[in-house]
Amino acid sequence: MNKVTMQDIADELGVSRVTVWKVFNNYSNVSSALRERVLNKARELGYTKGIVELEQMVPEKNISLIVSRPNSTSFWTNIIHRMAQELSFHNINLVYTYMPSGYSNKFKMPSVLVNGTMQGAIVLNLYDEKLVREINQLNIPKVFLDTVPQMNTRELKGDLLLLEGYHVTYDITRSVIEKGYEKIGFIGDIHYAQTNLDRFEGFCQCMREHALPVEEKFCLTHRIGIFSYGKEINRFLDALEELPDAFICVSDYIAHILQLYFSEHQERIPQGIVVTGYDGRNEYDVVRLITTADVRTELIGKRLAVQIMYRMEHEDAPYEKTYIEPAVVYRDSVLYG
């Protein structure tokens, strides 16, 4: 059997022998993607000289995790953990970079984002328009998980991953209507996140197609302070002289707040009330009772890691918008009935 040479590897890949030689001599002007192709082909053909040494010489890279309130729920920590794990397999460090939840005149961009120490950034759980616009101007590859509805998504200078909300919430609403319920409300700040707005629009479309009115009095969609959800939702419910048959909630967190409210006001719902959610957050007991969207957080984390690696390798490629569609888990959804 003839000895495998660099020329054999080059011929198999359709590249020059010089390119293969550069890989095995660790030249910096060879892309990581091409480097990996050459090494994989070398292993396949049985050319092992220097491969172990090259793998040990791969330089570490740093990705900034730009996030506000990362420990707010296990939903976010699960995403972050899986993201960090996936990136570590590729010798990439995920570096936490703090961002406030809201912009102020004292805001200053963290130095690690502008001094060249980060090779990319992943942005999540950040929903302040001014902060998002500031981050959008950073001259590094970026991937966003969701964004603010005040920005046209075409303004983003990075890839965007979105949890599909329009059709999922349409299906959730339809499942409630098909059980015979007609007076249906919606609760969720549609100015907070693009995904929230998408879910509300899916709800409205389903109601229209079933010739049912979207009654403003049953919908709480204005801005809600991130630290006052319970108080504002309780005030909204207290002010309703009559309750609808059902509430479509923009998240399981809001469904959880409704469960707490109705547990203390069961006299208002002698026949029970239907509540649905979105997220599949197991930290809330109500999730086991209601129809919701099952978001696979571990897969979201891996997907973000894969996307930022792609964006770093292909900085000039057109930006991508990707919808991740969770499955709907249908349940009875009647609370205290």
Residue pairs with C-beta under 8 A, 6 or more apart in sequence:
4 42
4 45
4 46
4 47
5 47
6 17
6 20
6 21
6 24
6 47
7 17
7 20
8 45
8 47
9 20
9 38
9 41
9 42
9 45
9 47
10 16
10 17
10 19
10 20
12 41
12 45
13 20
13 37
13 38
13 41
15 34
15 38
19 30
19 34
19 38
20 38
22 29
22 30
23 30
23 34
23 35
23 38
23 39
23 54
24 38
24 49
24 50
24 54
26 54
26 57
31 313
32 313
33 313
39 51
39 54
39 55
42 48
42 51
43 51
58 91
59 91
60 91
60 92
60 93
61 91
61 92
61 93
61 119
61 120
61 312
62 92
62 93
62 95
62 117
62 118
62 119
63 87
63 92
63 93
63 94
63 95
63 118
63 119
63 120
63 121
63 122
63 308
64 95
64 97
64 112
64 113
64 118
64 120
64 121
64 122
64 140
65 80
65 83
65 84
65 94
65 95
65 96
65 97
65 121
65 122
65 124
66 97
66 99
66 113
66 121
66 122
66 123
66 124
66 126
66 135
67 76
67 80
67 96
67 97
67 98
67 99
67 123
67 124
67 125
67 126
68 98
68 99
68 100
68 101
68 125
68 126
68 127
68 128
68 131
69 76
69 101
69 125
70 76
70 77
70 80
70 96
70 125
71 77
72 125
73 253
73 281
73 283
74 281
74 282
74 283
75 279
75 281
75 283
75 295
75 297
76 124
76 125
78 297
78 298
78 301
79 124
79 145
79 297
79 298
79 300
79 301
79 304
80 94
80 124
80 301
81 301
82 297
82 298
82 299
82 300
82 301
82 302
82 305
83 94
83 122
83 301
83 302
83 304
83 305
84 94
84 301
85 301
86 301
86 302
86 305
86 306
87 93
87 94
87 305
87 308
87 309
88 94
90 309
92 309
94 122
95 112
95 118
97 110
97 112
97 113
97 121
98 110
99 126
99 131
99 135
100 107
100 128
100 131
101 126
101 127
101 128
101 226
102 128
102 131
103 128
103 129
103 130
103 131
103 134
107 131
107 134
109 134
109 138
112 118
113 121
113 135
113 138
113 140
114 138
118 140
119 140
119 141
119 312
120 140
120 141
120 142
120 143
120 308
120 311
120 312
121 135
121 138
121 140
121 141
121 142
121 143
121 158
121 308
122 142
122 143
122 144
122 145
122 304
122 305
122 308
123 132
123 135
123 142
123 143
123 144
123 145
123 158
124 144
124 145
124 146
124 304
125 145
126 132
126 135
127 146
127 148
127 192
127 193
128 148
129 148
129 150
129 151
132 144
132 147
132 148
132 151
133 151
135 142
136 142
136 151
136 155
136 156
136 157
136 158
137 157
141 158
141 308
141 311
141 312
141 315
142 156
142 157
142 158
142 159
142 308
142 311
143 158
143 159
143 160
143 161
143 304
143 307
143 308
143 311
144 156
144 158
144 159
144 160
144 161
145 161
145 162
145 300
145 304
146 160
146 161
146 162
146 163
146 193
146 194
146 195
147 153
147 156
147 160
147 193
147 194
148 192
148 193
148 194
149 190
149 191
149 193
149 194
149 196
149 197
150 191
153 160
153 194
153 321
156 319
157 319
158 311
158 319
159 307
159 310
159 311
159 319
159 320
159 321
159 322
160 319
160 320
160 321
160 322
161 300
161 303
161 304
161 307
161 322
161 324
162 194
162 195
162 198
162 321
162 322
162 323
162 324
163 195
163 293
163 295
163 300
163 323
163 324
163 325
163 326
164 198
164 323
164 324
164 325
164 326
165 195
165 196
165 198
165 199
165 202
165 278
166 198
166 199
166 201
166 202
166 205
167 202
167 325
168 199
168 202
168 278
168 293
168 325
168 326
168 328
169 198
169 199
169 200
169 202
169 203
169 206
169 248
169 278
169 293
170 202
170 203
170 205
170 206
171 328
172 248
172 276
172 278
172 291
172 292
172 293
172 328
173 184
173 202
173 203
173 206
173 207
173 248
174 206
174 210
175 291
175 328
175 330
176 184
176 246
176 248
176 274
176 276
176 291
176 333
177 184
177 206
177 207
177 210
177 212
179 274
181 245
181 246
181 274
182 212
182 245
183 215
183 218
183 244
183 245
183 246
184 203
184 207
184 212
184 218
184 244
184 245
184 246
184 247
184 248
185 215
185 218
185 219
185 220
185 244
185 246
185 247
185 248
186 200
186 203
186 204
186 214
186 218
186 219
186 220
186 221
186 247
186 248
186 249
186 250
187 219
187 220
187 221
187 233
187 236
187 247
187 248
187 249
187 250
187 254
187 258
188 196
188 199
188 200
188 220
188 221
188 249
188 250
188 251
188 254
189 196
189 221
189 222
189 223
189 224
189 250
190 196
190 197
190 200
190 221
190 250
191 197
191 222
191 223
192 223
192 224
196 250
199 248
199 250
199 278
200 221
200 250
203 214
203 248
204 214
207 213
207 214
208 214
215 244
217 240
218 240
218 244
218 247
220 232
220 233
220 236
224 232
224 233
225 232
229 253
229 254
229 257
230 257
230 260
233 254
233 257
233 258
233 261
234 257
234 261
237 243
237 258
237 261
237 265
243 268
243 269
243 273
244 273
245 273
245 274
246 273
246 274
246 275
246 276
246 333
247 255
247 258
247 273
247 274
247 275
247 276
248 276
249 255
249 258
249 275
249 276
249 277
249 278
250 278
251 277
251 278
251 279
251 281
252 277
252 278
252 279
252 280
252 281
252 284
252 286
252 287
252 290
252 292
253 279
253 281
253 284
254 277
255 275
255 276
255 277
255 284
255 286
255 287
255 290
255 292
256 277
256 284
256 285
256 286
256 287
258 275
258 286
258 335
259 275
259 284
259 285
259 286
259 335
262 268
262 269
262 273
262 275
262 335
262 336
263 336
266 336
269 335
269 336
269 337
271 337
272 334
272 335
272 336
272 337
273 334
273 335
273 336
273 337
274 333
274 334
274 335
275 286
275 290
275 333
275 335
276 290
276 291
276 292
276 333
277 286
277 287
277 290
277 291
277 292
277 293
278 292
278 293
278 295
279 287
279 292
279 293
279 295
280 287
280 292
280 293
280 294
280 295
280 326
280 329
281 287
286 335
288 331
289 331
289 332
289 333
289 335
290 331
290 333
290 335
291 328
291 329
291 330
291 331
291 333
292 328
292 329
292 331
293 326
293 327
293 328
293 329
294 326
294 327
294 328
294 329
295 326
296 326
299 324
300 324
303 322
303 324
307 320
307 322
310 317
311 317
